[in-house]
Amino acid sequence: MMYVWFLLSLRNVEDLLHERGIDICRETVRYWWNRFGPQFAHEIRKKRLHPPQNHSNWRWHLDEVFVRINGETHCLWRAVDHEGEVLEVYVS
């Protein structure tokens, strides 16, 4: 949950856990999040006290980053809503 709640990088989570005596790789943290993250998100959505009545306050943001895949530069776009849920991912 440190990765999600505090917006830490995988490497930062690895370092924090190492300071607490837990020696894991950041890839393990990524694996755990990919496996259990959707369950956490589902539980959070179920426990909302006041679901929105209208969507007038709904916002989304678009992130753009250039990544290298197999030595080629590609553009990665990611649409995220105001609650941090990924709406769409596109690589060109």
N, CA, C and O atoms as a CHARMM CRD file, in Angstrom:
* protein
*
  368
    1    1 MET  N      0.82100  -1.19800   0.00000 PROA 1      0.00000
    2    1 MET  CA     0.00000   0.00000   0.00000 PROA 1      0.00000
    3    1 MET  C      0.86600   1.26300   0.00000 PROA 1      0.00000
    4    1 MET  O      0.38400   2.33400  -0.36900 PROA 1      0.00000
    5    2 MET  N      2.13300   1.15700   0.40700 PROA 2      0.00000
    6    2 MET  CA     3.01000   2.33600   0.34500 PROA 2      0.00000
    7    2 MET  C      3.15900   2.81100  -1.08900 PROA 2      0.00000
    8    2 MET  O      3.25900   4.00900  -1.35000 PROA 2      0.00000
    9    3 TYR  N      3.17300   1.85900  -2.01700 PROA 3      0.00000
   10    3 TYR  CA     3.32900   2.18100  -3.43200 PROA 3      0.00000
   11    3 TYR  C      2.15200   3.01200  -3.92300 PROA 3      0.00000
   12    3 TYR  O      2.32700   3.89800  -4.76000 PROA 3      0.00000
   13    4 VAL  N      0.95100   2.73500  -3.41100 PROA 4      0.00000
   14    4 VAL  CA    -0.25800   3.41300  -3.88100 PROA 4      0.00000
   15    4 VAL  C     -0.55700   4.67000  -3.07900 PROA 4      0.00000
   16    4 VAL  O     -0.72000   5.74600  -3.65400 PROA 4      0.00000
   17    5 TRP  N     -0.63100   4.54800  -1.76000 PROA 5      0.00000
   18    5 TRP  CA    -1.06300   5.66100  -0.91800 PROA 5      0.00000
   19    5 TRP  C     -0.08300   6.82000  -0.92700 PROA 5      0.00000
   20    5 TRP  O     -0.49800   7.97900  -0.93100 PROA 5      0.00000
   21    6 PHE  N      1.20000   6.53000  -0.93200 PROA 6      0.00000
   22    6 PHE  CA     2.20700   7.57800  -0.82700 PROA 6      0.00000
   23    6 PHE  C      2.91000   7.87400  -2.14300 PROA 6      0.00000
   24    6 PHE  O      3.84600   8.67200  -2.18500 PROA 6      0.00000
   25    7 LEU  N      2.45600   7.22500  -3.23100 PROA 7      0.00000
   26    7 LEU  CA     2.99100   7.44200  -4.57200 PROA 7      0.00000
   27    7 LEU  C      4.51200   7.28100  -4.61300 PROA 7      0.00000
   28    7 LEU  O      5.22300   8.08000  -5.22300 PROA 7      0.00000
   29    8 LEU  N      4.98600   6.23500  -3.95400 PROA 8      0.00000
   30    8 LEU  CA     6.41400   5.95600  -3.94600 PROA 8      0.00000
   31    8 LEU  C      6.77300   5.08500  -5.14900 PROA 8      0.00000
   32    8 LEU  O      5.93400   4.35200  -5.67200 PROA 8      0.00000
   33    9 SER  N      8.00800   5.17500  -5.57000 PROA 9      0.00000
   34    9 SER  CA     8.47200   4.30100  -6.64400 PROA 9      0.00000
   35    9 SER  C      8.70900   2.91000  -6.07800 PROA 9      0.00000
   36    9 SER  O      8.77800   2.72700  -4.86300 PROA 9      0.00000
   37   10 LEU  N      8.83300   1.93500  -6.96600 PROA 10     0.00000
   38   10 LEU  CA     9.09700   0.56900  -6.51700 PROA 10     0.00000
   39   10 LEU  C     10.42400   0.48500  -5.77900 PROA 10     0.00000
   40   10 LEU  O     10.55800  -0.26000  -4.80800 PROA 10     0.00000
   41   11 ARG  N     11.39800   1.24700  -6.24000 PROA 11     0.00000
   42   11 ARG  CA    12.71200   1.25300  -5.58300 PROA 11     0.00000
   43   11 ARG  C     12.59700   1.85200  -4.17900 PROA 11     0.00000
   44   11 ARG  O     13.23800   1.35700  -3.25300 PROA 11     0.00000
   45   12 ASN  N     11.79200   2.91000  -3.99900 PROA 12     0.00000
   46   12 ASN  CA    11.61000   3.50300  -2.67100 PROA 12     0.00000
   47   12 ASN  C     10.92400   2.53200  -1.71600 PROA 12     0.00000
   48   12 ASN  O     11.29000   2.44200  -0.54500 PROA 12     0.00000
   49   13 VAL  N      9.92300   1.80500  -2.22600 PROA 13     0.00000
   50   13 VAL  CA     9.24600   0.80800  -1.38800 PROA 13     0.00000
   51   13 VAL  C     10.23200  -0.28400  -0.98300 PROA 13     0.00000
   52   13 VAL  O     10.23900  -0.73200   0.16400 PROA 13     0.00000
   53   14 GLU  N     11.05700  -0.70500  -1.92900 PROA 14     0.00000
   54   14 GLU  CA    12.08900  -1.70700  -1.62300 PROA 14     0.00000
   55   14 GLU  C     13.00400  -1.20900  -0.50800 PROA 14     0.00000
   56   14 GLU  O     13.30800  -1.95600   0.42200 PROA 14     0.00000
   57   15 ASP  N     13.44800   0.05200  -0.59300 PROA 15     0.00000
   58   15 ASP  CA    14.32900   0.61500   0.42800 PROA 15     0.00000
   59   15 ASP  C     13.64300   0.72000   1.78400 PROA 15     0.00000
   60   15 ASP  O     14.25500   0.40800   2.80600 PROA 15     0.00000
   61   16 LEU  N     12.37800   1.15500   1.81500 PROA 16     0.00000
   62   16 LEU  CA    11.65900   1.26700   3.08400 PROA 16     0.00000
   63   16 LEU  C     11.48200  -0.09000   3.74900 PROA 16     0.00000
   64   16 LEU  O     11.65800  -0.22100   4.96000 PROA 16     0.00000
   65   17 LEU  N     11.13700  -1.09700   2.96000 PROA 17     0.00000
   66   17 LEU  CA    10.97700  -2.42500   3.53400 PROA 17     0.00000
   67   17 LEU  C     12.31900  -2.98500   4.00400 PROA 17     0.00000
   68   17 LEU  O     12.37400  -3.68900   5.01200 PROA 17     0.00000
   69   18 HSD  N     13.38700  -2.68400   3.29300 PROA 18     0.00000
   70   18 HSD  CA    14.72300  -3.13400   3.70100 PROA 18     0.00000
   71   18 HSD  C     15.11400  -2.53000   5.05100 PROA 18     0.00000
   72   18 HSD  O     15.72400  -3.20100   5.88300 PROA 18     0.00000
   73   19 GLU  N     14.75700  -1.25500   5.26200 PROA 19     0.00000
   74   19 GLU  CA    15.04100  -0.60800   6.54700 PROA 19     0.00000
   75   19 GLU  C     14.28000  -1.27300   7.68800 PROA 19     0.00000
   76   19 GLU  O     14.71100  -1.21900   8.84000 PROA 19     0.00000
   77   20 ARG  N     13.14600  -1.90100   7.36800 PROA 20     0.00000
   78   20 ARG  CA    12.34400  -2.57100   8.38700 PROA 20     0.00000
   79   20 ARG  C     12.68900  -4.06000   8.50300 PROA 20     0.00000
   80   20 ARG  O     11.99700  -4.80700   9.19500 PROA 20     0.00000
   81   21 GLY  N     13.75400  -4.48800   7.82600 PROA 21     0.00000
   82   21 GLY  CA    14.20700  -5.85900   7.94800 PROA 21     0.00000
   83   21 GLY  C     13.60500  -6.83000   6.95200 PROA 21     0.00000
   84   21 GLY  O     13.78900  -8.04000   7.08100 PROA 21     0.00000
   85   22 ILE  N     12.88600  -6.31900   5.95800 PROA 22     0.00000
   86   22 ILE  CA    12.28900  -7.18000   4.93700 PROA 22     0.00000
   87   22 ILE  C     13.10000  -7.00200   3.66400 PROA 22     0.00000
   88   22 ILE  O     13.09600  -5.92700   3.06400 PROA 22     0.00000
   89   23 ASP  N     13.78800  -8.04400   3.25700 PROA 23     0.00000
   90   23 ASP  CA    14.68900  -7.96300   2.10700 PROA 23     0.00000
   91   23 ASP  C     13.99900  -8.56200   0.88000 PROA 23     0.00000
   92   23 ASP  O     13.95800  -9.78200   0.72200 PROA 23     0.00000
   93   24 ILE  N     13.45600  -7.69600   0.00900 PROA 24     0.00000
   94   24 ILE  CA    12.79500  -8.13300  -1.21800 PROA 24     0.00000
   95   24 ILE  C     13.28000  -7.27200  -2.37400 PROA 24     0.00000
   96   24 ILE  O     13.89000  -6.22200  -2.17400 PROA 24     0.00000
   97   25 CYS  N     13.00500  -7.72700  -3.56200 PROA 25     0.00000
   98   25 CYS  CA    13.35100  -6.99800  -4.78000 PROA 25     0.00000
   99   25 CYS  C     12.16600  -6.12800  -5.19300 PROA 25     0.00000
  100   25 CYS  O     11.01800  -6.45500  -4.89300 PROA 25     0.00000
  101   26 ARG  N     12.44000  -5.03500  -5.87300 PROA 26     0.00000
  102   26 ARG  CA    11.34300  -4.16300  -6.32100 PROA 26     0.00000
  103   26 ARG  C     10.43400  -4.87300  -7.31100 PROA 26     0.00000
  104   26 ARG  O      9.25800  -4.52800  -7.42200 PROA 26     0.00000
  105   27 GLU  N     10.95700  -5.85900  -8.03100 PROA 27     0.00000
  106   27 GLU  CA    10.11600  -6.63600  -8.94500 PROA 27     0.00000
  107   27 GLU  C      9.07700  -7.44500  -8.18000 PROA 27     0.00000
  108   27 GLU  O      7.98800  -7.70000  -8.69400 PROA 27     0.00000
  109   28 THR  N      9.40200  -7.84900  -6.96000 PROA 28     0.00000
  110   28 THR  CA     8.43800  -8.54600  -6.11600 PROA 28     0.00000
  111   28 THR  C      7.29800  -7.61600  -5.74400 PROA 28     0.00000
  112   28 THR  O      6.13600  -8.02400  -5.74200 PROA 28     0.00000
  113   29 VAL  N      7.62200  -6.36000  -5.42600 PROA 29     0.00000
  114   29 VAL  CA     6.58800  -5.37300  -5.10600 PROA 29     0.00000
  115   29 VAL  C      5.68900  -5.16500  -6.32200 PROA 29     0.00000
  116   29 VAL  O      4.46700  -5.09200  -6.19000 PROA 29     0.00000
  117   30 ARG  N      6.29400  -5.07000  -7.50700 PROA 30     0.00000
  118   30 ARG  CA     5.50800  -4.88800  -8.72800 PROA 30     0.00000
  119   30 ARG  C      4.60900  -6.09600  -8.96500 PROA 30     0.00000
  120   30 ARG  O      3.45100  -5.93600  -9.34900 PROA 30     0.00000
  121   31 TYR  N      5.12400  -7.28900  -8.74300 PROA 31     0.00000
  122   31 TYR  CA     4.32600  -8.51400  -8.90600 PROA 31     0.00000
  123   31 TYR  C      3.14700  -8.51000  -7.93900 PROA 31     0.00000
  124   31 TYR  O      2.02100  -8.81200  -8.33500 PROA 31     0.00000
  125   32 TRP  N      3.39900  -8.16600  -6.66200 PROA 32     0.00000
  126   32 TRP  CA     2.32300  -8.12600  -5.67500 PROA 32     0.00000
  127   32 TRP  C      1.25300  -7.13300  -6.08600 PROA 32     0.00000
  128   32 TRP  O      0.05900  -7.41500  -5.97800 PROA 32     0.00000
  129   33 TRP  N      1.68600  -5.95400  -6.56400 PROA 33     0.00000
  130   33 TRP  CA     0.69400  -4.95000  -6.94200 PROA 33     0.00000
  131   33 TRP  C     -0.12000  -5.41200  -8.14500 PROA 33     0.00000
  132   33 TRP  O     -1.33500  -5.21600  -8.17600 PROA 33     0.00000
  133   34 ASN  N      0.52200  -6.01800  -9.12600 PROA 34     0.00000
  134   34 ASN  CA    -0.21600  -6.50800 -10.28600 PROA 34     0.00000
  135   34 ASN  C     -1.19600  -7.60800  -9.90600 PROA 34     0.00000
  136   34 ASN  O     -2.25700  -7.74700 -10.51600 PROA 34     0.00000
  137   35 ARG  N     -0.83200  -8.38900  -8.89500 PROA 35     0.00000
  138   35 ARG  CA    -1.69700  -9.49300  -8.48300 PROA 35     0.00000
  139   35 ARG  C     -2.82900  -9.04400  -7.55800 PROA 35     0.00000
  140   35 ARG  O     -3.97900  -9.43900  -7.74900 PROA 35     0.00000
  141   36 PHE  N     -2.50500  -8.21700  -6.55300 PROA 36     0.00000
  142   36 PHE  CA    -3.48900  -7.86200  -5.53800 PROA 36     0.00000
  143   36 PHE  C     -4.07700  -6.46500  -5.69500 PROA 36     0.00000
  144   36 PHE  O     -5.07300  -6.15300  -5.04200 PROA 36     0.00000
  145   37 GLY  N     -3.49800  -5.62000  -6.53400 PROA 37     0.00000
  146   37 GLY  CA    -3.98700  -4.25600  -6.72000 PROA 37     0.00000
  147   37 GLY  C     -5.44100  -4.16100  -7.13200 PROA 37     0.00000
  148   37 GLY  O     -6.18100  -3.36700  -6.55000 PROA 37     0.00000
  149   38 PRO  N     -5.88800  -4.94500  -8.12200 PROA 38     0.00000
  150   38 PRO  CA    -7.30700  -4.87900  -8.49800 PROA 38     0.00000
  151   38 PRO  C     -8.25200  -5.25000  -7.36000 PROA 38     0.00000
  152   38 PRO  O     -9.34700  -4.69500  -7.26600 PROA 38     0.00000
  153   39 GLN  N     -7.84700  -6.18100  -6.49400 PROA 39     0.00000
  154   39 GLN  CA    -8.68000  -6.54100  -5.33600 PROA 39     0.00000
  155   39 GLN  C     -8.77400  -5.37400  -4.36300 PROA 39     0.00000
  156   39 GLN  O     -9.85200  -5.08000  -3.84800 PROA 39     0.00000
  157   40 PHE  N     -7.63600  -4.69800  -4.10500 PROA 40     0.00000
  158   40 PHE  CA    -7.64600  -3.53900  -3.22700 PROA 40     0.00000
  159   40 PHE  C     -8.55300  -2.45100  -3.78700 PROA 40     0.00000
  160   40 PHE  O     -9.34600  -1.86100  -3.05400 PROA 40     0.00000
  161   41 ALA  N     -8.43600  -2.18700  -5.08600 PROA 41     0.00000
  162   41 ALA  CA    -9.24500  -1.14700  -5.71500 PROA 41     0.00000
  163   41 ALA  C    -10.73000  -1.48400  -5.61600 PROA 41     0.00000
  164   41 ALA  O    -11.54900  -0.59800  -5.37300 PROA 41     0.00000
  165   42 HSD  N    -11.08300  -2.74200  -5.80000 PROA 42     0.00000
  166   42 HSD  CA   -12.48400  -3.15900  -5.71500 PROA 42     0.00000
  167   42 HSD  C    -13.03100  -2.93700  -4.30600 PROA 42     0.00000
  168   42 HSD  O    -14.15100  -2.45200  -4.14300 PROA 42     0.00000
  169   43 GLU  N    -12.24700  -3.29100  -3.29100 PROA 43     0.00000
  170   43 GLU  CA   -12.68500  -3.10000  -1.90700 PROA 43     0.00000
  171   43 GLU  C    -12.84200  -1.61700  -1.57500 PROA 43     0.00000
  172   43 GLU  O    -13.78600  -1.23800  -0.88100 PROA 43     0.00000
  173   44 ILE  N    -11.94200  -0.78500  -2.05700 PROA 44     0.00000
  174   44 ILE  CA   -12.04000   0.65800  -1.80300 PROA 44     0.00000
  175   44 ILE  C    -13.29900   1.21000  -2.43800 PROA 44     0.00000
  176   44 ILE  O    -14.00400   2.00800  -1.82000 PROA 44     0.00000
  177   45 ARG  N    -13.59600   0.79400  -3.67800 PROA 45     0.00000
  178   45 ARG  CA   -14.80000   1.27900  -4.35600 PROA 45     0.00000
  179   45 ARG  C    -16.06400   0.84000  -3.63300 PROA 45     0.00000
  180   45 ARG  O    -17.03800   1.59100  -3.57900 PROA 45     0.00000
  181   46 LYS  N    -16.06200  -0.38200  -3.07100 PROA 46     0.00000
  182   46 LYS  CA   -17.23700  -0.87400  -2.35800 PROA 46     0.00000
  183   46 LYS  C    -17.50400  -0.08400  -1.08600 PROA 46     0.00000
  184   46 LYS  O    -18.65600   0.06700  -0.68100 PROA 46     0.00000
  185   47 LYS  N    -16.44000   0.42600  -0.44600 PROA 47     0.00000
  186   47 LYS  CA   -16.58000   1.08400   0.84800 PROA 47     0.00000
  187   47 LYS  C    -16.81500   2.58600   0.75500 PROA 47     0.00000
  188   47 LYS  O    -16.82600   3.26400   1.78200 PROA 47     0.00000
  189   48 ARG  N    -16.99900   3.11200  -0.42300 PROA 48     0.00000
  190   48 ARG  CA   -17.26500   4.54400  -0.55300 PROA 48     0.00000
  191   48 ARG  C    -18.56700   4.89000   0.15200 PROA 48     0.00000
  192   48 ARG  O    -19.57600   4.20300  -0.00100 PROA 48     0.00000
  193   49 LEU  N    -18.52500   5.96800   0.92600 PROA 49     0.00000
  194   49 LEU  CA   -19.72100   6.36600   1.66200 PROA 49     0.00000
  195   49 LEU  C    -20.75300   7.01600   0.76200 PROA 49     0.00000
  196   49 LEU  O    -21.94000   6.69800   0.84100 PROA 49     0.00000
  197   50 HSD  N    -20.30800   7.92700  -0.09300 PROA 50     0.00000
  198   50 HSD  CA   -21.23000   8.67700  -0.93200 PROA 50     0.00000
  199   50 HSD  C    -20.81400   8.54100  -2.39000 PROA 50     0.00000
  200   50 HSD  O    -19.95800   9.29000  -2.86000 PROA 50     0.00000
  201   51 PRO  N    -21.40700   7.59600  -3.11100 PROA 51     0.00000
  202   51 PRO  CA   -21.06700   7.51900  -4.52300 PROA 51     0.00000
  203   51 PRO  C    -21.55500   8.77700  -5.24100 PROA 51     0.00000
  204   51 PRO  O    -22.58300   9.34100  -4.86600 PROA 51     0.00000
  205   52 PRO  N    -20.83800   9.21700  -6.25400 PROA 52     0.00000
  206   52 PRO  CA   -21.22600  10.45300  -6.93300 PROA 52     0.00000
  207   52 PRO  C    -22.59000  10.32400  -7.60100 PROA 52     0.00000
  208   52 PRO  O    -22.88000   9.33300  -8.27100 PROA 52     0.00000
  209   53 GLN  N    -23.41700  11.34200  -7.40500 PROA 53     0.00000
  210   53 GLN  CA   -24.75000  11.36000  -8.00700 PROA 53     0.00000
  211   53 GLN  C    -24.68700  11.77500  -9.46900 PROA 53     0.00000
  212   53 GLN  O    -25.43400  11.26500 -10.30500 PROA 53     0.00000
  213   54 ASN  N    -23.79600  12.69600  -9.76300 PROA 54     0.00000
  214   54 ASN  CA   -23.61100  13.09700 -11.15500 PROA 54     0.00000
  215   54 ASN  C    -22.12100  13.03900 -11.46600 PROA 54     0.00000
  216   54 ASN  O    -21.28300  12.89000 -10.57700 PROA 54     0.00000
  217   55 HSD  N    -21.82700  13.15800 -12.71400 PROA 55     0.00000
  218   55 HSD  CA   -20.43500  13.05400 -13.11800 PROA 55     0.00000
  219   55 HSD  C    -19.84800  14.41800 -13.46900 PROA 55     0.00000
  220   55 HSD  O    -18.86100  14.49000 -14.20200 PROA 55     0.00000
  221   56 SER  N    -20.43100  15.49200 -12.96200 PROA 56     0.00000
  222   56 SER  CA   -19.92900  16.82200 -13.30000 PROA 56     0.00000
  223   56 SER  C    -18.56500  17.09700 -12.65200 PROA 56     0.00000
  224   56 SER  O    -17.80000  17.91400 -13.16400 PROA 56     0.00000
  225   57 ASN  N    -18.25200  16.43000 -11.53900 PROA 57     0.00000
  226   57 ASN  CA   -16.95800  16.63900 -10.89700 PROA 57     0.00000
  227   57 ASN  C    -15.93400  15.58300 -11.30200 PROA 57     0.00000
  228   57 ASN  O    -14.84200  15.53100 -10.73600 PROA 57     0.00000
  229   58 TRP  N    -16.27500  14.74500 -12.27200 PROA 58     0.00000
  230   58 TRP  CA   -15.36900  13.69100 -12.73400 PROA 58     0.00000
  231   58 TRP  C    -14.30400  14.31000 -13.61300 PROA 58     0.00000
  232   58 TRP  O    -14.61300  15.06000 -14.54000 PROA 58     0.00000
  233   59 ARG  N    -13.03000  13.99600 -13.32200 PROA 59     0.00000
  234   59 ARG  CA   -11.90300  14.54400 -14.08200 PROA 59     0.00000
  235   59 ARG  C    -10.99100  13.41300 -14.50300 PROA 59     0.00000
  236   59 ARG  O    -10.96800  12.35300 -13.87800 PROA 59     0.00000
  237   60 TRP  N    -10.24600  13.64100 -15.55300 PROA 60     0.00000
  238   60 TRP  CA    -9.23600  12.68700 -15.97200 PROA 60     0.00000
  239   60 TRP  C     -8.03900  13.45400 -16.49700 PROA 60     0.00000
  240   60 TRP  O     -8.15300  14.60900 -16.90700 PROA 60     0.00000
  241   61 HSD  N     -6.89400  12.80000 -16.48000 PROA 61     0.00000
  242   61 HSD  CA    -5.63900  13.40700 -16.91500 PROA 61     0.00000
  243   61 HSD  C     -4.96200  12.46600 -17.89600 PROA 61     0.00000
  244   61 HSD  O     -5.14300  11.25000 -17.84300 PROA 61     0.00000
  245   62 LEU  N     -4.18700  13.04600 -18.78200 PROA 62     0.00000
  246   62 LEU  CA    -3.44800  12.26400 -19.76200 PROA 62     0.00000
  247   62 LEU  C     -1.96200  12.47600 -19.54600 PROA 62     0.00000
  248   62 LEU  O     -1.48100  13.60900 -19.56500 PROA 62     0.00000
  249   63 ASP  N     -1.22900  11.38000 -19.33900 PROA 63     0.00000
  250   63 ASP  CA     0.22000  11.42400 -19.18400 PROA 63     0.00000
  251   63 ASP  C      0.85600  10.92900 -20.46800 PROA 63     0.00000
  252   63 ASP  O      0.35800  10.00000 -21.10500 PROA 63     0.00000
  253   64 GLU  N      1.95300  11.55200 -20.84100 PROA 64     0.00000
  254   64 GLU  CA     2.69200  11.13800 -22.02500 PROA 64     0.00000
  255   64 GLU  C      4.15300  10.98800 -21.63700 PROA 64     0.00000
  256   64 GLU  O      4.72400  11.86900 -20.99400 PROA 64     0.00000
  257   65 VAL  N      4.75500   9.87600 -22.02600 PROA 65     0.00000
  258   65 VAL  CA     6.15500   9.63500 -21.72200 PROA 65     0.00000
  259   65 VAL  C      6.76100   8.83900 -22.87700 PROA 65     0.00000
  260   65 VAL  O      6.08500   8.03800 -23.52100 PROA 65     0.00000
  261   66 PHE  N      8.03300   9.07400 -23.11900 PROA 66     0.00000
  262   66 PHE  CA     8.73700   8.33100 -24.15300 PROA 66     0.00000
  263   66 PHE  C      9.52600   7.21500 -23.47900 PROA 66     0.00000
  264   66 PHE  O     10.28300   7.45500 -22.53800 PROA 66     0.00000
  265   67 VAL  N      9.34200   5.99400 -23.97100 PROA 67     0.00000
  266   67 VAL  CA    10.00900   4.82700 -23.40800 PROA 67     0.00000
  267   67 VAL  C     10.78200   4.11300 -24.50800 PROA 67     0.00000
  268   67 VAL  O     10.45600   4.21700 -25.69000 PROA 67     0.00000
  269   68 ARG  N     11.80600   3.39200 -24.09600 PROA 68     0.00000
  270   68 ARG  CA    12.60800   2.60400 -25.03100 PROA 68     0.00000
  271   68 ARG  C     12.22000   1.14200 -24.88700 PROA 68     0.00000
  272   68 ARG  O     12.32300   0.56400 -23.80500 PROA 68     0.00000
  273   69 ILE  N     11.77400   0.55400 -25.98200 PROA 69     0.00000
  274   69 ILE  CA    11.39400  -0.85500 -26.00500 PROA 69     0.00000
  275   69 ILE  C     12.21800  -1.52700 -27.08800 PROA 69     0.00000
  276   69 ILE  O     12.09200  -1.19700 -28.26800 PROA 69     0.00000
  277   70 ASN  N     13.05600  -2.46500 -26.69000 PROA 70     0.00000
  278   70 ASN  CA    13.94000  -3.17000 -27.62900 PROA 70     0.00000
  279   70 ASN  C     14.76900  -2.20300 -28.46300 PROA 70     0.00000
  280   70 ASN  O     14.96400  -2.42100 -29.65800 PROA 70     0.00000
  281   71 GLY  N     15.25500  -1.13800 -27.83800 PROA 71     0.00000
  282   71 GLY  CA    16.12000  -0.18500 -28.51900 PROA 71     0.00000
  283   71 GLY  C     15.38800   0.85100 -29.35200 PROA 71     0.00000
  284   71 GLY  O     16.03000   1.74200 -29.90800 PROA 71     0.00000
  285   72 GLU  N     14.06900   0.76800 -29.46000 PROA 72     0.00000
  286   72 GLU  CA    13.29100   1.74400 -30.22800 PROA 72     0.00000
  287   72 GLU  C     12.52400   2.65500 -29.27600 PROA 72     0.00000
  288   72 GLU  O     11.99800   2.20800 -28.25600 PROA 72     0.00000
  289   73 THR  N     12.46900   3.93500 -29.62300 PROA 73     0.00000
  290   73 THR  CA    11.73700   4.89100 -28.80100 PROA 73     0.00000
  291   73 THR  C     10.26400   4.87100 -29.18600 PROA 73     0.00000
  292   73 THR  O      9.91300   4.99000 -30.36000 PROA 73     0.00000
  293   74 HSD  N      9.41100   4.72100 -28.18400 PROA 74     0.00000
  294   74 HSD  CA     7.96600   4.71200 -28.38700 PROA 74     0.00000
  295   74 HSD  C      7.34100   5.74300 -27.46300 PROA 74     0.00000
  296   74 HSD  O      7.92600   6.11200 -26.44600 PROA 74     0.00000
  297   75 CYS  N      6.16300   6.20000 -27.81600 PROA 75     0.00000
  298   75 CYS  CA     5.42600   7.13700 -26.97800 PROA 75     0.00000
  299   75 CYS  C      4.34900   6.36200 -26.23200 PROA 75     0.00000
  300   75 CYS  O      3.58800   5.61100 -26.84200 PROA 75     0.00000
  301   76 LEU  N      4.28100   6.54000 -24.91600 PROA 76     0.00000
  302   76 LEU  CA     3.30500   5.85900 -24.07500 PROA 76     0.00000
  303   76 LEU  C      2.34100   6.89900 -23.52900 PROA 76     0.00000
  304   76 LEU  O      2.75400   7.85200 -22.86800 PROA 76     0.00000
  305   77 TRP  N      1.06100   6.71500 -23.80400 PROA 77     0.00000
  306   77 TRP  CA     0.02100   7.58600 -23.25900 PROA 77     0.00000
  307   77 TRP  C     -0.77800   6.78100 -22.24900 PROA 77     0.00000
  308   77 TRP  O     -1.05700   5.59800 -22.44800 PROA 77     0.00000
  309   78 ARG  N     -1.14300   7.45300 -21.15400 PROA 78     0.00000
  310   78 ARG  CA    -1.93100   6.80700 -20.11800 PROA 78     0.00000
  311   78 ARG  C     -2.97200   7.78200 -19.61900 PROA 78     0.00000
  312   78 ARG  O     -2.63700   8.88200 -19.17900 PROA 78     0.00000
  313   79 ALA  N     -4.23800   7.38800 -19.68200 PROA 79     0.00000
  314   79 ALA  CA    -5.33700   8.20800 -19.17000 PROA 79     0.00000
  315   79 ALA  C     -5.70900   7.70800 -17.77500 PROA 79     0.00000
  316   79 ALA  O     -5.95800   6.51800 -17.58000 PROA 79     0.00000
  317   80 VAL  N     -5.74600   8.64000 -16.79600 PROA 80     0.00000
  318   80 VAL  CA    -6.02600   8.30400 -15.40200 PROA 80     0.00000
  319   80 VAL  C     -7.12600   9.22400 -14.90400 PROA 80     0.00000
  320   80 VAL  O     -7.08600  10.43000 -15.15100 PROA 80     0.00000
  321   81 ASP  N     -8.12400   8.66000 -14.19400 PROA 81     0.00000
  322   81 ASP  CA    -9.18000   9.51500 -13.64900 PROA 81     0.00000
  323   81 ASP  C     -8.74000  10.14000 -12.32800 PROA 81     0.00000
  324   81 ASP  O     -7.63700   9.87800 -11.84900 PROA 81     0.00000
  325   82 HSD  N     -9.61100  10.97200 -11.74000 PROA 82     0.00000
  326   82 HSD  CA    -9.24000  11.72600 -10.53300 PROA 82     0.00000
  327   82 HSD  C     -9.03900  10.83100  -9.31700 PROA 82     0.00000
  328   82 HSD  O     -8.50700  11.29000  -8.30600 PROA 82     0.00000
  329   83 GLU  N     -9.44900   9.56800  -9.38700 PROA 83     0.00000
  330   83 GLU  CA    -9.23800   8.64300  -8.27300 PROA 83     0.00000
  331   83 GLU  C     -8.00600   7.77500  -8.47300 PROA 83     0.00000
  332   83 GLU  O     -7.71100   6.91800  -7.64000 PROA 83     0.00000
  333   84 GLY  N     -7.28600   7.98600  -9.56500 PROA 84     0.00000
  334   84 GLY  CA    -6.07300   7.23300  -9.81500 PROA 84     0.00000
  335   84 GLY  C     -6.27100   5.95100 -10.59100 PROA 84     0.00000
  336   84 GLY  O     -5.32200   5.18600 -10.76400 PROA 84     0.00000
  337   85 GLU  N     -7.47800   5.69800 -11.06200 PROA 85     0.00000
  338   85 GLU  CA    -7.75000   4.48700 -11.82400 PROA 85     0.00000
  339   85 GLU  C     -7.33600   4.68900 -13.27800 PROA 85     0.00000
  340   85 GLU  O     -7.69400   5.69100 -13.89700 PROA 85     0.00000
  341   86 VAL  N     -6.58800   3.74100 -13.81700 PROA 86     0.00000
  342   86 VAL  CA    -6.13200   3.83700 -15.20000 PROA 86     0.00000
  343   86 VAL  C     -7.30500   3.54400 -16.12400 PROA 86     0.00000
  344   86 VAL  O     -7.93000   2.48600 -16.04600 PROA 86     0.00000
  345   87 LEU  N     -7.59100   4.50400 -16.99800 PROA 87     0.00000
  346   87 LEU  CA    -8.69400   4.34000 -17.92900 PROA 87     0.00000
  347   87 LEU  C     -8.26600   3.66900 -19.22900 PROA 87     0.00000
  348   87 LEU  O     -8.97500   2.81100 -19.75400 PROA 87     0.00000
  349   88 GLU  N     -7.11900   4.05900 -19.73800 PROA 88     0.00000
  350   88 GLU  CA    -6.63900   3.54400 -21.00900 PROA 88     0.00000
  351   88 GLU  C     -5.13500   3.71700 -21.10100 PROA 88     0.00000
  352   88 GLU  O     -4.58800   4.68500 -20.57200 PROA 88     0.00000
  353   89 VAL  N     -4.46400   2.79400 -21.76300 PROA 89     0.00000
  354   89 VAL  CA    -3.02800   2.87000 -22.02300 PROA 89     0.00000
  355   89 VAL  C     -2.82300   2.61900 -23.49700 PROA 89     0.00000
  356   89 VAL  O     -3.41700   1.70300 -24.06600 PROA 89     0.00000
  357   90 TYR  N     -1.97400   3.43700 -24.12700 PROA 90     0.00000
  358   90 TYR  CA    -1.71800   3.29900 -25.55800 PROA 90     0.00000
  359   90 TYR  C     -0.24600   3.52400 -25.82300 PROA 90     0.00000
  360   90 TYR  O      0.32400   4.50900 -25.35200 PROA 90     0.00000
  361   91 VAL  N      0.38000   2.63000 -26.56900 PROA 91     0.00000
  362   91 VAL  CA     1.78200   2.77100 -26.95200 PROA 91     0.00000
  363   91 VAL  C      1.83200   2.89000 -28.46300 PROA 91     0.00000
  364   91 VAL  O      1.24300   2.08100 -29.18000 PROA 91     0.00000
  365   92 SER  N      2.54900   3.92000 -28.95000 PROA 92     0.00000
  366   92 SER  CA     2.68400   4.07500 -30.40000 PROA 92     0.00000
  367   92 SER  C      4.15700   4.05300 -30.78300 PROA 92     0.00000
  368   92 SER  O      4.49000   4.16900 -31.96300 PROA 92     0.00000
